[in-house]
Amino acid sequence: MTILVTGGAGYVGSHVAHALVAAGREVVVVDDLRTGAASAVPPGSPLVELDVLDTARLTAVAREHGVTACVHLAGLKNPGESMTDPGRYFKVNVSGTLSVLEALVAAGVRDLVFSSSCSVYGAARDLPVTEDSPLAPVSPYGLSKLTAERMIEAFGAAHGLRWMSLRYFNAAGASLDASIGEDWGPTRNLVPLLAKAALGFRDEVVLFGADYDTPDGTAVRDYTHVVDLADAHVSAVRHLADGGASGALNLGTGDGYSVLAVVKGLEEVAGVPVPVRFGERRAGDPPVVWSDPARAEQLLGWRARFGLPEILATAWAWHARGVTSPGSPS
Ligand SMILES: NC(=O)c1ccc[n+]([C@@H]2O[C@H](COP(=O)([O-])OP(=O)(O)OC[C@H]3O[C@@H](n4cnc5c(N)ncnc54)[C@H](O)[C@@H]3O)[C@@H](O)[C@H]2O)c1
């Protein structure tokens, strides 16, 4: 069994690729390296540099490598950016997913695990967020993920594709040996930006919104360790190969932490204060989100092993090495 991992040179994708290899799977990575790094791909796994929009080449790669399942992570991930440049998000996340679907069908690949996001729920009114919560994205990014999910479902019905859409709640942390982690260059995610500032490579971090209706006024999120996310993908691939049901699942811890709690935690592991400044709320940012991860446990036997302390300790160990995926700190 060879697993095609699109976006496997990126942050979550490289952890997924490493976890699949550790579970004894053959992996072929497809990535155009726009934000990913070749050095993050597991040694020995082929990397094909390719835009997933190139359906013909993607089909050829799947055939050539005898691919039996795909984990599709290639995509853009910044809700704020999607508010000002929605076209790019629809192109990469929607058209890109359509291209992957067409390639899989053409190459006779039956199983697909897709990187979705809690952004499909938008500003959820009831917490925790379950898979049955209303799907009401508030950003083009969230809409692109929901549209991709719906296309996948349609391909499942029409072509017998079996699929799992995994809705991540804020991926964070790094590999336990600090060998791979999140590149702080392109990301807008909180933990790498705090680490960058703590190391003196950034003057300050702007925290968006201090007037939310939360205990300390900052937004609350369900931070989920990237190693846990990677393990869930391995379980999802196995589940589909065993003939398990298709469906969408939340991948979260079930706990929410405020932005200020993350700042405080990072300052503790780093041993230095992090310069932060409060800014306006960002359009498209819901105030409070955390998951009900029960269905993933029922279906995949998966539950998060790690919490915020492990997330911050591993992220700090990775960033303190002074290198980010593509090279030196920037
Ligand atoms: N990081 C998070 O908190 C989070 C949360 C929910 C969902 N996701 C989703 O998970 C996936 C991976 O996110 P990430 O955090 O690892 O981001 P990332 O930017 O580190 O990884 C994305 C990878 O996809 C590649 N890529 C992008 N567009 C491509 C294309 N058209 N063709 C080929 N390769 C392409 C990039 O080079 C990169 O290696 C994304 O689809 C993202 O939307 C991430």
The ligand as an SDF file (V2000), in Angstrom:
LIG
                    3D

 44 48  0  0  0  0  0  0  0  0999 V2000
   -2.3540   24.4560   10.6400 N   0  0  0  0  0  0  0  0  0  0  0  0
   -3.6180   24.4910   11.0560 C   0  0  0  0  0  0  0  0  0  0  0  0
   -3.9130   24.9460   12.1740 O   0  0  0  0  0  0  0  0  0  0  0  0
   -4.7190   23.9350   10.1940 C   0  0  0  0  0  0  0  0  0  0  0  0
   -6.0150   23.8640   10.7310 C   0  0  0  0  0  0  0  0  0  0  0  0
   -7.0430   23.3410    9.9390 C   0  0  0  0  0  0  0  0  0  0  0  0
   -6.7720   22.8950    8.6580 C   0  0  0  0  0  0  0  0  0  0  0  0
   -5.5150   22.9840    8.1600 N   0  0  0  0  0  0  0  0  0  0  0  0
   -5.2870   22.5030    6.7980 C   0  0  0  0  0  0  0  0  0  0  0  0
   -4.2580   21.5450    6.8260 O   0  0  0  0  0  0  0  0  0  0  0  0
   -3.5230   21.5810    5.6130 C   0  0  0  0  0  0  0  0  0  0  0  0
   -2.0590   21.6900    5.9250 C   0  0  0  0  0  0  0  0  0  0  0  0
   -1.8370   22.8830    6.6630 O   0  0  0  0  0  0  0  0  0  0  0  0
   -0.4050   23.2420    7.2430 P   0  0  0  0  0  0  0  0  0  0  0  0
   -0.6280   23.9510    8.5230 O   0  0  0  0  0  0  0  0  0  0  0  0
    0.4740   22.0610    7.2300 O   0  0  0  0  0  0  0  0  0  0  0  0
    0.0770   24.3170    6.1580 O   0  0  0  0  0  0  0  0  0  0  0  0
    1.4370   24.3670    5.3390 P   0  0  0  0  0  0  0  0  0  0  0  0
    1.3940   25.6290    4.5410 O   0  0  0  0  0  0  0  0  0  0  0  0
    2.6040   24.1460    6.2150 O   0  0  0  0  0  0  0  0  0  0  0  0
    1.3100   23.1140    4.3810 O   0  0  0  0  0  0  0  0  0  0  0  0
    0.6490   23.1210    3.1540 C   0  0  0  0  0  0  0  0  0  0  0  0
    1.5300   22.3950    2.1620 C   0  0  0  0  0  0  0  0  0  0  0  0
    0.8500   22.3110    0.9200 O   0  0  0  0  0  0  0  0  0  0  0  0
    1.7220   22.7510   -0.1100 C   0  0  0  0  0  0  0  0  0  0  0  0
    0.8670   23.3070   -1.1550 N   0  0  0  0  0  0  0  0  0  0  0  0
    0.0170   24.3580   -1.0640 C   0  0  0  0  0  0  0  0  0  0  0  0
   -0.6330   24.5240   -2.2160 N   0  0  0  0  0  0  0  0  0  0  0  0
   -0.2020   23.5460   -3.0580 C   0  0  0  0  0  0  0  0  0  0  0  0
   -0.5260   23.1670   -4.3890 C   0  0  0  0  0  0  0  0  0  0  0  0
   -1.4230   23.8760   -5.1140 N   0  0  0  0  0  0  0  0  0  0  0  0
    0.0940   22.1100   -4.9400 N   0  0  0  0  0  0  0  0  0  0  0  0
    0.9910   21.3990   -4.2180 C   0  0  0  0  0  0  0  0  0  0  0  0
    1.3460   21.7030   -2.9610 N   0  0  0  0  0  0  0  0  0  0  0  0
    0.7470   22.7640   -2.3790 C   0  0  0  0  0  0  0  0  0  0  0  0
    2.6430   23.7560    0.5320 C   0  0  0  0  0  0  0  0  0  0  0  0
    3.8740   23.9040   -0.1560 O   0  0  0  0  0  0  0  0  0  0  0  0
    2.8390   23.1310    1.9080 C   0  0  0  0  0  0  0  0  0  0  0  0
    3.9060   22.2300    1.9230 O   0  0  0  0  0  0  0  0  0  0  0  0
   -4.0570   22.7570    4.8200 C   0  0  0  0  0  0  0  0  0  0  0  0
   -4.9740   22.2730    3.8490 O   0  0  0  0  0  0  0  0  0  0  0  0
   -4.7850   23.5930    5.8590 C   0  0  0  0  0  0  0  0  0  0  0  0
   -5.8440   24.3260    5.3240 O   0  0  0  0  0  0  0  0  0  0  0  0
   -4.4720   23.4880    8.9090 C   0  0  0  0  0  0  0  0  0  0  0  0
  1  2  1  0
  2  3  2  0
  2  4  1  0
  4  5  1  0
  4 44  2  0
  5  6  2  0
  6  7  1  0
  7  8  2  0
  8  9  1  0
  8 44  1  0
  9 10  1  0
  9 42  1  0
 10 11  1  0
 11 12  1  0
 11 40  1  0
 12 13  1  0
 13 14  1  0
 14 15  2  0
 14 16  1  0
 14 17  1  0
 17 18  1  0
 18 19  2  0
 18 20  1  0
 18 21  1  0
 21 22  1  0
 22 23  1  0
 23 24  1  0
 23 38  1  0
 24 25  1  0
 25 26  1  0
 25 36  1  0
 26 27  1  0
 26 35  1  0
 27 28  2  0
 28 29  1  0
 29 30  1  0
 29 35  2  0
 30 31  1  0
 30 32  2  0
 32 33  1  0
 33 34  2  0
 34 35  1  0
 36 37  1  0
 36 38  1  0
 38 39  1  0
 40 41  1  0
 40 42  1  0
 42 43  1  0
M  CHG  2   8   1  16  -1
M  END
$$$$
